[in-house]
């Protein structure tokens, strides 16, 4: 906001509209601030945890400023303002509003009671969370299920693996079945991909991932459970399960309806901010989502949120870090959009066979690799366009290419803490509850051991 106001009246901005930067003009060194954000998230919590927890927002935004300042000097304030506003207004604000709304409403749903966190119970809880994710989104499902899973395992001496698999299954793979489950698939829906095409095409890959990961989790949890024995000093003894806050369940249904409505193509005009066109339907959707969050705060008994251990800290952490990510990612996405004229042309050439046909296996791994570190929604969009951008063709003769892009974006968002927004939220909530979650690179070791073999099998069977 300060940046926007500073240049609002400048002569360079006075010209109508705004100009997007040409990614062909950008060298790879422009990605350095984005790499800096990633390395800060990876290294600071391990090397200087007290400094990081006290100043992570300042550190993240310092990297954003280190991108904005030279970018403004190089390309002028008008272009810089346009790019930053484009990222903030069209990507970050809608993203964080949905995160905030689902976080707020799901935080008002309290699952009273407790089950003992045995391997069978934990596997069942992860399975239920997966089922919820495709209908209330990975964020909503994560927020609903994280507290019951925490209570079920609060007597376990070794429980970090439970929440690693929670991120794998509930915060990522579970959202692959419908466009409501994960932002990349919803972007495809907005681009013309049929809702039920996604359901049909993604069904088998999602089921295969679920079976493989749930089986691996059950085997691992069984070994750990037997080794550690049962601690009779359970801080939350077993008790009957009862769901409270049903009005919030109704509000979640209205969230789904609002998001679906916004994608039905209603023309409500647009608002132009420094050349950035914000559709009226998007503004209406965001207003409805904020209203639903406000209603949830008003009607939910305070005791439900207190029982959930509800705090704004995890949501604030995601907001601060992802604001920096969305800003510093600007040159990376621009270079990718430049295609063969950009510095990453070599990567894009990898997705095409010598005869000009798409290499679906490479599409799967390239989309997934970038989605592991970049935001998976714009990454999906880049490769969607790289494959032609025609939804009808991608659902027809190029259906396997669209499946590769969809599966790569959704599944491989689980590879790192920053691959998908709920990942970091689950990590933050678990750590607040006393779980010793693995470091950034420690988590990646888990994903390499358990996810990469699954992806290799997916490649052989489908691509």
Order of alpha helices (4+ residues) and beta strands (2+ residues): alpha-alpha-alpha-alpha-alpha-alpha-beta-alpha-alpha-alpha-alpha-beta-alpha-beta-beta-alpha-alpha-alpha-alpha-alpha-alpha-alpha-alpha-alpha-alpha-alpha
